Amino acid sequence: MQDLDWNAFGPWAATGGAGMLGRLMFHARQVQMGRRKPFTWTLFWDLPIALGMGWIALGIASWLEVRYEVTISIALIVAYLGPYGIDSLFAKWSDYKFGKKGNDNAAE
């Protein structure tokens, strides 16, 4: 990815928009499974999560130095997973890598 011009609005808007689309995809899946209603306050409160996750993805993509198209894909994936999904993935990875807490055989 190109160096970001901090005065440019484009990358922030694009990844924020991709973040909103990712959270909307997550919300639609929850509605299909019957866990949420289509229009509730939950959808409104997903907006800051969507923007934040999109902008986190912008930082990750900048760090990875990937192309613009890949940046948008990363933003969609990160926003779809959301903070809880990423936390769950990290917890599973750390359990695999370092062993579960309280497991005395993990050091062997």
Secondary structure as UniProt FT lines:
FT   TURN            6..7
FT   HELIX           10..32
FT   TURN            33..34
FT   HELIX           41..64
FT   HELIX           68..98
FT   TURN            101..102
FT   HELIX           104..107
//
